């Protein structure tokens, strides 16, 4: 049986060796990179099962690395854990908006990291099982083809998954705290129309950029034919990169 492959990215050699040694002892196949450029090269060579990355790094930082990674085919299934000395609430939320699954501030206990990795992998295996059921058409009457929470699968990952599977149907989202709902019509993996029903109604691209800010809420996708005009006319990867750029602008230096 092939071992779970984990990519560890950190320009601090002490942390890089600490994490790599710990995970190797746990039976994982560990690949290391010291910056975002090297990490992307490793990813293109072979997609890892999980990524652990620092944020402050030369060439390409951790945030930019994940922005780019989440636009790649197959990335929706890969959990990302940020390790960083920057542990403010704002930094954590920003990481989740970019598609991270967890955030662990430095310094950390290696036992906690191992537990968080196990939980992240378990969550994603559950999502993969749901997706396989969606492909096979197994569903009970009145149920959605795929559903979950944005804390389990972030909005960028949900859209990437729709794109990767070339799905057609309606993706519905609900934010309990804000009382807002959203609906995205998707044809062969591409969003053709989108709307947010809230205090300030939004449509199409602006709706998608707004939804990229959501870190909590529920989503449900139902497969069905979509025969409406394409009002967005932009590939999913481009939409996600622009959403990430806007989030970066909002965050500031």
Backbone bond lengths (Angstrom), bond angles and torsions (degrees), N, CA, C in turn:
res aa  C-N    CA-C-N  psi(-1)  N-CA   C-N-CA  omega(-1)  CA-C   N-CA-C  phi
1 X - - - 1.463 - - 1.537 109.66 -
2 X 1.332 115.28 132.76 1.464 120.36 -178.18 1.519 110.89 -70.75
3 X 1.333 116.08 135.06 1.454 120.19 -178.72 1.520 111.45 -75.49
4 X 1.339 115.98 151.43 1.465 121.75 176.37 1.525 109.38 -64.28
5 X 1.326 116.02 128.69 1.465 122.12 -176.02 1.528 109.62 -99.23
6 X 1.319 116.93 123.48 1.462 122.09 -178.74 1.531 109.24 -119.69
7 X 1.325 115.34 129.14 1.461 121.67 175.91 1.531 108.46 -96.76
8 X 1.327 116.73 123.31 1.468 122.97 178.87 1.522 108.06 -110.58
9 X 1.346 116.16 124.62 1.465 121.28 -175.58 1.528 109.23 -123.46
10 X 1.334 116.80 119.57 1.470 120.89 179.65 1.520 108.65 -165.57
11 X 1.334 116.81 134.09 1.464 119.25 177.69 1.523 112.16 -83.73
12 X 1.335 116.63 -9.39 1.465 121.37 176.00 1.527 107.83 -88.37
13 X 1.329 116.51 108.80 1.469 120.36 -173.78 1.522 112.59 -62.61
14 X 1.327 117.76 -30.17 1.464 120.43 179.08 1.522 110.59 -62.73
15 X 1.351 116.15 -49.84 1.465 119.68 179.13 1.528 110.94 -68.08
16 X 1.319 116.96 -37.87 1.462 120.69 179.87 1.527 110.38 -58.80
17 X 1.332 117.06 -46.16 1.461 121.51 179.87 1.520 111.86 -70.43
18 X 1.344 116.22 -38.55 1.466 120.26 -179.90 1.520 111.11 -60.89
19 X 1.343 115.95 -50.66 1.463 120.06 -178.81 1.526 110.60 -66.06
20 X 1.316 117.27 -44.53 1.464 120.80 -177.84 1.529 112.05 -62.28
21 X 1.333 116.34 -44.20 1.468 120.16 179.36 1.526 110.79 -63.81
22 X 1.341 116.05 -44.37 1.470 120.51 179.93 1.523 111.33 -58.91
23 X 1.336 116.53 -46.05 1.468 120.19 -176.00 1.523 112.01 -73.69
24 X 1.328 116.91 -33.10 1.467 119.90 175.75 1.524 110.15 -63.08
25 X 1.336 116.07 -40.96 1.471 120.77 177.70 1.531 111.47 -64.57
26 X 1.349 116.81 -25.40 1.460 120.88 178.62 1.528 112.24 -84.14
27 X 1.346 116.69 -1.43 1.460 120.28 176.78 1.512 115.05 95.75
28 X 1.344 117.62 8.44 1.460 120.66 178.81 1.530 110.24 -85.54
29 X 1.322 115.12 152.52 1.460 122.03 172.50 1.533 106.41 -88.95
30 X 1.325 118.14 112.27 1.463 122.62 -171.49 1.522 111.41 -106.70
31 X 1.341 115.22 132.51 1.457 122.76 174.05 1.521 107.09 -119.16
32 X 1.337 117.45 138.63 1.465 120.86 -175.71 1.521 111.87 -115.13
33 X 1.348 115.24 150.64 1.456 122.67 173.25 1.521 107.61 -147.11
34 X 1.338 116.50 147.27 1.461 120.79 -176.23 1.526 113.83 -104.32
35 X 1.316 117.45 -0.57 1.464 120.71 174.04 1.522 108.69 -161.22
36 X 1.339 116.10 173.29 1.453 120.50 -175.87 1.515 114.47 -66.31
37 X 1.329 117.70 -33.50 1.467 120.65 179.30 1.526 110.20 -64.30
38 X 1.335 115.67 -47.92 1.464 120.30 178.67 1.532 110.35 -62.48
39 X 1.337 116.56 -37.28 1.465 120.59 179.61 1.522 111.02 -63.95
40 X 1.347 117.64 -45.24 1.466 120.54 179.71 1.528 111.19 -62.25
41 X 1.325 116.81 -36.73 1.461 119.85 176.68 1.525 111.25 -64.25
42 X 1.336 116.61 -40.33 1.469 120.55 177.30 1.527 110.48 -64.64
43 X 1.342 115.90 -39.98 1.476 120.73 -179.08 1.525 110.70 -64.90
44 X 1.338 116.97 -42.19 1.469 120.65 -179.68 1.524 111.17 -66.38
45 X 1.338 115.40 -30.77 1.465 119.82 178.61 1.522 110.76 -70.16
46 X 1.329 115.73 -43.65 1.460 120.79 177.85 1.528 109.05 -160.39
47 X 1.322 116.52 127.97 1.464 121.31 -178.36 1.524 110.05 -68.87
48 X 1.336 118.52 125.32 1.475 119.49 178.16 1.524 111.38 -77.25
49 X 1.313 116.19 168.57 1.469 121.39 176.08 1.521 111.49 -87.78
50 X 1.334 117.03 -19.55 1.459 122.03 179.66 1.531 107.85 -161.15
51 X 1.334 116.26 147.14 1.461 121.60 178.33 1.518 109.57 -121.69
52 X 1.326 116.00 133.57 1.466 122.64 171.94 1.522 105.99 -118.15
53 X 1.327 117.43 122.36 1.457 118.49 -175.72 1.521 112.90 -139.39
54 X 1.328 114.21 143.96 1.457 122.22 169.32 1.528 107.61 -74.30
55 X 1.325 117.20 169.33 1.469 121.19 178.58 1.519 111.20 -102.00
56 X 1.324 117.42 -54.68 1.461 121.40 -176.73 1.528 110.06 -81.55
57 X 1.340 115.78 101.82 1.458 121.41 -179.25 1.523 109.05 -142.26
58 X 1.340 117.54 157.16 1.461 120.22 177.24 1.523 111.96 -73.34
59 X 1.337 115.12 164.49 1.477 124.49 176.11 1.522 111.43 69.22
60 X 1.322 117.21 -72.05 1.470 121.47 176.08 1.523 107.39 -132.62
61 X 1.327 117.20 121.99 1.464 119.61 -179.18 1.524 111.05 -77.72
62 X 1.343 115.52 174.12 1.454 120.21 -176.58 1.513 114.32 -62.96
63 X 1.341 116.78 -37.71 1.462 120.08 179.01 1.525 111.07 -63.13
64 X 1.329 116.57 -48.03 1.465 120.28 -179.82 1.524 111.16 -65.13
65 X 1.323 115.95 -36.99 1.462 120.41 177.20 1.524 110.48 -56.85
66 X 1.330 116.95 -47.71 1.466 119.96 -177.23 1.523 111.33 -72.41
67 X 1.346 117.66 -35.19 1.477 119.89 174.11 1.525 109.90 -53.56
68 X 1.343 115.69 -49.09 1.462 120.47 -177.50 1.524 111.42 -70.87
69 X 1.310 115.80 -39.10 1.461 120.20 -178.16 1.521 111.69 -62.71
70 X 1.333 117.69 -41.88 1.463 120.84 -176.05 1.523 113.46 -68.03
71 X 1.309 118.63 -7.82 1.464 121.00 175.91 1.525 111.73 -93.29
72 X 1.340 117.99 -4.05 1.462 121.23 -176.50 1.531 111.30 -86.72
73 X 1.337 118.23 147.33 1.465 121.30 176.02 1.527 110.70 -58.28
74 X 1.312 116.03 135.92 1.459 120.81 178.18 1.512 114.69 86.60
75 X 1.344 118.30 -9.10 1.468 120.11 -175.20 1.522 113.32 -70.82
76 X 1.331 117.33 -21.14 1.469 120.28 -176.63 1.523 112.18 -61.21
77 X 1.341 116.87 -28.21 1.460 120.17 -177.59 1.524 113.63 -86.42
78 X 1.327 117.41 -9.56 1.464 120.87 -171.39 1.527 110.98 -94.99
79 X 1.327 118.99 114.71 1.466 120.96 178.05 1.528 110.74 -68.79
80 X 1.335 115.14 147.43 1.465 121.89 177.32 1.524 108.60 -125.46
81 X 1.332 116.28 129.65 1.464 121.96 175.99 1.520 108.17 -119.07
82 X 1.337 116.21 123.38 1.451 120.64 175.71 1.531 109.49 -86.74
83 X 1.327 116.22 134.58 1.459 122.54 168.93 1.520 106.81 -116.03
84 X 1.319 117.79 123.30 1.459 117.68 -176.89 1.514 111.85 -158.77
85 X 1.334 114.32 150.25 1.462 119.68 173.38 1.520 110.57 -73.18
86 X 1.346 115.91 -16.41 1.464 120.75 177.31 1.520 107.86 -85.62
87 X 1.328 116.47 99.90 1.459 119.70 -173.10 1.508 114.41 -117.01
88 X 1.345 118.03 22.76 1.459 120.05 -179.56 1.525 109.90 -69.50
89 X 1.330 115.44 159.88 1.461 120.49 177.91 1.521 110.78 -58.64
90 X 1.329 116.59 -39.73 1.463 121.02 179.39 1.527 111.31 -61.55
91 X 1.338 116.39 -42.85 1.466 120.19 179.43 1.526 111.28 -64.61
92 X 1.308 116.30 -40.31 1.467 120.19 179.73 1.531 110.78 -63.64
93 X 1.327 116.05 -48.39 1.465 120.72 -178.73 1.521 110.43 -61.09
94 X 1.331 116.02 -42.82 1.456 120.10 179.26 1.531 110.72 -60.78
95 X 1.319 117.21 -42.11 1.456 120.93 177.91 1.519 112.20 -61.55
96 X 1.346 116.64 -42.44 1.464 119.93 179.00 1.523 111.25 -65.06
97 X 1.326 117.01 -37.04 1.463 120.14 178.84 1.522 111.92 -64.29
98 X 1.317 116.81 -31.01 1.459 120.52 179.57 1.521 112.35 -78.12
99 X 1.323 117.35 -10.92 1.459 120.23 178.54 1.506 114.91 113.14
100 X 1.359 117.21 16.02 1.461 119.64 175.54 1.530 109.89 -75.72
101 X 1.318 116.09 153.04 1.468 121.28 179.17 1.525 112.21 -100.22
102 X 1.328 116.94 -24.29 1.459 120.42 -178.89 1.526 108.58 -156.96
103 X 1.330 115.23 164.95 1.469 121.41 -175.58 1.521 107.06 -146.30
104 X 1.310 116.44 119.88 1.457 121.23 -178.04 1.525 109.00 -123.86
105 X 1.339 118.27 117.33 1.466 120.29 -178.58 1.528 112.05 -75.08
106 X 1.337 115.54 147.02 1.461 121.90 173.21 1.530 109.01 -86.49
107 X 1.318 118.10 145.23 1.473 127.97 -7.48 1.524 110.68 -73.67
108 X 1.326 117.09 159.99 1.456 121.55 -176.63 1.522 109.24 -139.70
109 X 1.332 115.66 162.51 1.463 121.33 174.36 1.527 108.53 -88.34
110 X 1.306 117.18 131.55 1.459 120.19 -178.63 1.531 111.81 -61.50
111 X 1.342 116.98 -31.28 1.471 119.97 178.41 1.529 110.79 -62.90
112 X 1.337 116.37 -38.84 1.456 119.82 179.12 1.524 110.49 -67.58
113 X 1.327 117.02 -40.78 1.460 120.05 178.32 1.523 110.68 -60.56
114 X 1.321 117.19 -44.09 1.476 120.96 -179.63 1.527 110.59 -61.17
115 X 1.336 117.12 -41.32 1.464 120.81 178.99 1.523 111.38 -65.81
116 X 1.312 116.54 -41.57 1.469 119.97 -179.36 1.521 111.26 -66.73
117 X 1.316 117.08 -36.52 1.459 120.82 176.09 1.525 110.18 -62.13
118 X 1.312 116.47 -46.12 1.470 120.90 -179.46 1.535 110.98 -60.81
119 X 1.336 116.30 -42.18 1.468 119.71 179.75 1.520 111.21 -66.95
120 X 1.332 116.74 -41.89 1.469 120.39 179.64 1.527 110.89 -62.27
121 X 1.317 116.91 -42.12 1.462 120.65 179.35 1.526 111.25 -67.14
122 X 1.331 117.18 -37.91 1.471 120.78 177.81 1.520 111.05 -63.90
123 X 1.354 116.51 -42.79 1.471 120.12 179.51 1.523 110.37 -60.90
124 X 1.331 116.38 -45.49 1.462 119.35 -177.14 1.526 112.13 -70.24
125 X 1.326 118.22 -30.73 1.473 119.39 175.60 1.524 109.59 -64.59
126 X 1.324 115.96 -37.90 1.464 119.63 176.92 1.521 111.54 -63.18
127 X 1.331 116.61 -40.29 1.466 120.83 178.38 1.526 110.29 -66.00
128 X 1.313 117.05 -40.56 1.465 120.34 178.49 1.524 110.99 -63.58
129 X 1.336 116.66 -38.88 1.475 119.64 177.69 1.521 110.21 -63.66
130 X 1.332 116.63 -41.38 1.464 120.19 178.63 1.522 110.70 -62.89
131 X 1.326 115.97 -40.10 1.461 120.34 -179.12 1.516 111.25 -67.23
132 X 1.349 116.34 -39.86 1.464 118.89 176.99 1.520 110.69 -62.03
133 X 1.340 116.51 -38.46 1.465 120.23 176.64 1.516 111.21 -65.07
134 X 1.353 116.01 -36.33 1.456 120.97 178.71 1.527 109.78 -64.64
135 X 1.343 116.91 -42.05 1.459 120.83 179.01 1.527 110.65 -62.90
136 X 1.339 115.67 -39.50 1.465 120.06 -176.58 1.518 112.44 -80.27
137 X 1.329 117.45 -7.49 1.455 120.72 178.59 1.510 113.50 77.63
138 X 1.340 117.65 19.75 1.465 120.04 -179.88 1.526 109.20 -85.36
139 X 1.301 117.75 113.23 1.451 121.40 178.44 1.508 109.39 -157.02
140 X 1.305 116.50 151.68 1.456 121.38 177.49 1.519 108.91 -88.38
141 X 1.343 117.91 154.76 1.462 120.11 -178.21 1.529 111.13 -56.48
142 X 1.331 115.42 132.91 1.458 120.69 176.90 1.514 115.05 83.20
143 X 1.339 117.60 -0.72 1.464 119.91 -177.76 1.521 110.32 -95.21
144 X 1.340 115.49 160.72 1.465 119.55 175.78 1.519 109.09 -85.49
145 X 1.330 115.64 160.52 1.459 120.67 -179.89 1.517 111.46 -73.65
146 X 1.330 117.22 -34.11 1.461 121.92 179.31 1.513 107.73 -149.76
147 X 1.331 115.86 132.90 1.463 118.58 179.96 1.518 109.24 -149.75
148 X 1.317 116.25 160.74 1.457 120.30 179.87 1.512 110.84 172.68
149 X 1.313 115.53 -164.12 1.456 121.02 178.76 1.527 109.37 -114.38
150 X 1.329 115.78 153.47 1.457 120.40 -179.87 1.522 111.79 -72.47
151 X 1.318 117.53 -12.89 1.462 119.42 173.71 1.529 110.61 -78.33
152 X 1.333 117.03 -23.20 1.471 121.71 176.54 1.522 111.58 -87.00
153 X 1.319 116.08 -40.84 1.461 122.57 -178.45 1.517 107.29 -139.32
154 X 1.331 117.20 107.63 1.451 121.37 -176.15 1.517 112.91 -64.57
155 X 1.327 115.59 161.24 1.460 121.05 -177.92 1.528 112.45 -55.80
156 X 1.359 120.19 -44.13 1.465 118.96 177.38 1.527 112.74 -59.01
157 X 1.329 116.29 -38.23 1.466 119.73 -180.00 1.523 111.45 -69.30
158 X 1.334 116.93 -36.42 1.463 120.23 178.68 1.531 109.96 -62.16
159 X 1.343 116.31 -47.87 1.471 119.21 179.74 1.528 111.46 -65.09
160 X 1.325 116.99 -39.44 1.464 120.08 178.07 1.520 111.16 -62.68
161 X 1.326 116.55 -38.12 1.456 121.50 178.18 1.531 110.81 -64.69
162 X 1.341 117.04 -43.07 1.463 120.54 177.77 1.533 110.53 -61.18
163 X 1.337 115.25 -41.45 1.457 120.83 179.82 1.528 110.82 -65.44
164 X 1.320 115.92 -46.53 1.461 121.16 -177.64 1.528 111.54 -62.05
165 X 1.338 116.37 -39.43 1.461 121.06 -178.36 1.529 112.56 -88.01
166 X 1.348 116.35 -2.44 1.470 122.75 -179.39 1.522 111.14 50.98
167 X 1.321 115.36 49.65 1.448 121.60 -175.77 1.528 111.89 -83.02
168 X 1.322 114.99 150.97 1.464 122.27 172.92 1.520 108.15 -123.57
169 X 1.318 116.39 132.91 1.460 120.14 179.84 1.512 111.20 159.52
170 X 1.312 115.94 -158.06 1.461 121.79 -178.96 1.531 110.04 -119.40
171 X 1.314 115.35 129.97 1.462 122.35 176.14 1.525 107.17 -106.69
172 X 1.321 116.12 118.20 1.463 121.08 -178.83 1.522 109.96 -111.00
173 X 1.320 116.54 138.80 1.456 122.01 -179.62 1.520 109.85 -130.13
174 X 1.331 114.76 149.01 1.470 119.98 178.93 1.523 108.86 -138.95
175 X 1.340 115.86 128.80 1.462 121.82 177.25 1.528 107.70 -104.25
176 X 1.342 118.11 106.02 1.466 120.25 -174.70 1.526 113.64 -63.50
177 X 1.321 116.75 -37.51 1.457 119.19 -177.93 1.513 113.28 -67.30
178 X 1.330 116.79 -37.30 1.462 121.38 -177.31 1.521 112.79 -94.90
179 X 1.323 116.65 -13.41 1.459 119.67 -177.49 1.516 112.74 68.94
180 X 1.331 116.92 24.05 1.457 121.10 -178.25 1.519 110.70 -102.19
181 X 1.328 115.20 151.00 1.454 121.16 175.48 1.523 108.90 -128.09
182 X 1.320 115.50 157.07 1.462 120.59 179.95 1.516 108.83 -143.21
183 X 1.328 115.07 153.77 1.460 121.02 177.66 1.519 108.81 -139.56
184 X 1.340 115.78 130.72 1.458 121.90 178.05 1.517 108.35 -121.17
185 X 1.323 116.83 125.54 1.457 121.72 174.15 1.523 107.82 -92.66
186 X 1.320 115.70 125.13 1.460 121.71 -172.94 1.525 109.50 -122.48
187 X 1.329 115.66 131.99 1.460 120.34 178.15 1.526 108.89 -126.48
188 X 1.321 115.12 119.51 1.471 122.13 -178.74 1.532 111.33 49.76
189 X 1.318 115.59 42.87 1.454 121.74 174.16 1.515 115.53 89.37
190 X 1.334 118.28 -11.03 1.455 121.05 -177.43 1.535 110.53 -106.62
191 X 1.324 116.09 136.36 1.465 120.44 178.08 1.524 108.00 -74.99
192 X 1.332 116.71 123.03 1.473 120.57 -179.13 1.521 112.05 -104.09
193 X 1.328 116.90 -26.71 1.467 121.67 174.88 1.523 108.71 -149.31
194 X 1.328 116.67 146.94 1.465 120.77 179.48 1.516 109.27 -148.58
195 X 1.325 115.29 147.60 1.469 119.33 178.17 1.519 109.76 -150.58
196 X 1.321 115.41 147.62 1.460 122.98 174.36 1.511 107.47 -121.58
197 X 1.327 116.08 127.10 1.462 122.11 178.85 1.517 108.23 -102.63
198 X 1.330 117.09 103.81 1.462 121.34 -178.93 1.511 110.15 -153.92
199 X 1.333 116.60 -159.77 1.458 120.58 178.26 1.525 111.15 -60.59
200 X 1.348 114.81 -36.24 1.466 120.53 176.06 1.526 107.27 -120.91
201 X 1.332 117.91 95.27 1.467 119.99 -179.03 1.532 110.91 -60.51
202 X 1.334 115.79 142.77 1.462 121.53 -179.63 1.513 109.43 -134.28
203 X 1.338 114.36 155.97 1.466 119.26 179.83 1.525 110.95 -133.96
204 X 1.306 113.88 151.20 1.462 124.49 169.64 1.526 113.66 53.57
205 X 1.338 119.65 -125.09 1.459 120.15 -172.70 1.521 112.66 -60.17
206 X 1.331 117.19 -42.91 1.461 119.66 -179.21 1.524 110.88 -63.25
207 X 1.331 116.60 -34.12 1.465 120.52 176.62 1.526 110.36 -64.79
208 X 1.325 116.95 -42.44 1.467 120.61 -179.52 1.522 110.81 -65.97
209 X 1.337 117.17 -43.12 1.462 119.95 179.37 1.532 110.47 -63.23
210 X 1.312 116.15 -35.19 1.465 119.96 178.13 1.530 110.79 -69.34
211 X 1.317 116.83 -42.28 1.467 120.74 -179.35 1.527 111.52 -65.23
212 X 1.308 117.37 -26.42 1.469 120.77 178.24 1.524 111.41 -63.18
213 X 1.334 117.50 -17.57 1.463 121.56 178.37 1.524 112.27 -82.05
214 X 1.328 117.58 -16.08 1.460 120.55 -176.60 1.525 110.69 -72.13
215 X 1.311 115.99 129.52 1.466 121.22 174.63 1.530 111.49 -116.67
216 X 1.323 116.46 -8.66 1.469 121.18 175.40 1.519 108.42 -131.26
217 X 1.316 115.11 160.90 1.463 120.43 -179.50 1.521 109.86 128.09
218 X 1.320 114.91 178.87 1.456 120.93 -179.05 1.522 109.93 -121.11
219 X 1.332 115.50 152.83 1.457 120.36 176.29 1.520 109.28 -133.24
220 X 1.322 116.09 153.35 1.461 122.07 176.28 1.523 107.78 -148.27
221 X 1.323 115.95 129.42 1.459 121.14 178.37 1.516 109.05 -112.25
222 X 1.332 116.32 132.57 1.457 122.38 176.91 1.521 108.65 -123.09
223 X 1.306 116.72 122.96 1.464 121.43 -179.84 1.519 110.55 -74.34
224 X 1.322 115.92 132.25 1.459 121.79 175.78 1.525 108.59 -166.20
225 X 1.319 118.86 160.55 1.470 120.30 178.65 1.530 110.37 -65.29
226 X 1.312 116.92 138.94 1.463 121.74 178.87 1.529 107.98 -120.94
227 X 1.334 115.48 107.40 1.464 121.69 -177.93 1.524 110.09 -120.83
228 X 1.323 114.88 64.80 1.460 120.95 178.06 1.525 108.28 -128.58
229 X 1.328 117.37 159.37 1.479 119.48 179.42 1.529 111.63 -62.92
230 X 1.327 115.37 146.52 1.464 121.38 175.88 1.528 107.82 -82.26
231 X 1.341 116.30 106.66 1.458 121.33 -178.75 1.530 112.27 -94.01
232 X 1.324 116.99 -4.44 1.471 120.79 -176.21 1.531 111.42 -105.53
233 X 1.323 116.63 -47.56 1.469 122.13 173.24 1.529 113.11 54.14
234 X 1.329 115.38 42.36 1.457 120.93 179.42 1.524 108.59 -141.44
235 X 1.331 118.43 131.31 1.474 120.56 178.95 1.530 111.99 -59.36
236 X 1.309 115.88 150.78 1.468 121.36 -178.84 1.525 111.66 -56.60
237 X 1.327 117.91 -44.09 1.466 120.99 -178.12 1.523 111.24 -59.79
238 X 1.336 117.06 -39.65 1.466 120.87 179.61 1.530 110.75 -67.91
239 X 1.323 116.63 -41.01 1.473 120.72 177.31 1.525 111.23 -59.83
240 X 1.325 116.45 -43.82 1.466 120.53 -177.73 1.527 111.39 -68.63
241 X 1.319 117.15 -37.85 1.462 119.69 177.53 1.525 111.03 -65.34
242 X 1.318 116.85 -40.71 1.466 119.92 178.25 1.525 110.74 -67.68
243 X 1.331 117.09 -38.67 1.469 120.28 177.19 1.523 110.39 -62.01
244 X 1.335 116.68 -42.27 1.464 120.90 178.86 1.527 110.85 -65.81
245 X 1.331 117.08 -39.61 1.467 120.57 178.42 1.528 110.76 -61.67
246 X 1.329 116.63 -41.90 1.461 120.65 179.16 1.524 111.53 -65.75
247 X 1.322 115.98 -39.54 1.469 119.33 176.39 1.522 110.44 -62.11
248 X 1.319 115.48 -39.14 1.455 120.53 179.43 1.526 111.05 -64.35
249 X 1.318 116.49 -39.67 1.464 120.91 177.74 1.532 111.13 -64.19
250 X 1.334 115.96 -41.83 1.460 120.74 179.38 1.523 111.51 -62.92
251 X 1.323 114.93 -38.53 1.474 119.86 -177.03 1.513 110.99 -69.08
252 X 1.338 115.77 -37.75 1.457 119.30 -179.33 1.521 111.57 76.60
253 X 1.358 116.82 -172.87 1.477 120.71 -177.46 1.512 112.14 -68.33
